[in-house]
């Protein structure tokens, strides 16, 4: 087992000790946290095997946690698999990911769930997965939620597909509330969509199509908040894209702390202008919308309405993305560029402090999903991200199997230098 001494870092650790601190790690756990210079080789039980990392100028934070990731495994491993996905996560500073259940076959059964978790255990990071809400993601019949919880599901979702049957949603909420599990929702009513992935407005006009109207998201968020308040369910509104959606969550959270929301890096960084500029590489569900929406998502992150930055990492092959805008699949990769996009579009403009950013990327998701993570603390598993908030690099050369991103080739500010999971360095820049 690796013994590590992390020296001279600025520790940003919203749920624990922060400041200029040194951290000693032994047997996978944080053994000691002390003022810089106070820990030396003698503090380790076996000084001879101690590896010291000088992280001067860097920020040391809890490892990032992504509650919305697609690794496409099983079934679509030409896009990504659990191992390449985990490598992308490590490069992005992530030590925990929660996978979505829209694989082939879907995670509507314990056998597939166990396959994902078993592979995940071989990656060196914490790979969790949600299970589906409905059998085959058909939106008709609830899965065996008891069995899937017992087998280790992190939550329930039919992400990728909206749940159109409100009565079924209500039953799912009652059941998940009884089980103490979270339900996460992809909110897009197809009644308001003719071509998904492109905002109905300036972008759809550019392509000469109808696109996806904002009401698709707003109407379903409204419905699910109402049902959650009625049933007492804990819910997570995924990848929120509209100002109205953010406001609905803001109002709902005044009534119940069990209503949560996620924002993706692309929704706080880009508008529908990017769809016009990058075409299918900026096509995603829900679509990029207006500058007012982008600012509302950022404001939601600032005031805590949105507690989680979640990537919706959605790999697709170059061949799939080379299809026409109406035919190419929706989604972009996101794990490897989350940190710089948050630094450039939230921290640098003064929307979030570095502390608030770390909360939304780590402690916040840990709390909402009930994970024993998101804090650097003596005795706890050592899951740590060390980054240079000014480090420059050009987006690209991804660890992901796919490279579908509108950010490729652009200069990024904010660079992960080391990712440490269970006390082991799993990534070094
Ligand atoms: Zn989704």
Boltz pocket constraint, residues with backbone or C-beta under 6 A from the ligand:
constraints:
  - pocket:
      binder: B
      contacts: [[A, 159], [A, 160], [A, 161], [A, 186], [A, 238], [A, 239], [A, 285], [A, 286]]
      max_distance: 6.0
